[in-house]
Amino acid sequence: MFVAVIGQSSIVRVGTDGVITTVATDEDGLDFPSAVEFGRGDSSGSLFGVNFAIAELVGAVTVEGPGVFQIPAATTSE
């Protein structure tokens, strides 16, 4: 399972064994991610998400992050 952790601007993977692994953070362009979904077709296996962009809204970041982001399949596989 993959979870958007809005308060930490990160995406984590929760393994079947309960181990939590961070797969992306604000250093990867996340700005309070609020949703994630796996791609289909050529993007199958890649994880897509939407930034809620709270930090950008209040002027806490100087670089605009993408509204929609992609985490490649190689990063999401166990």
Secondary structure, DSSP 8 states (H G I E B T S, - for coil): -EEEEGGGTEEEEE-TTS-EEEEE-GGGT-SSEEEEEEB-GGGBT-EEEEE--HHHHTT--SS---SEEEE-HHHH--
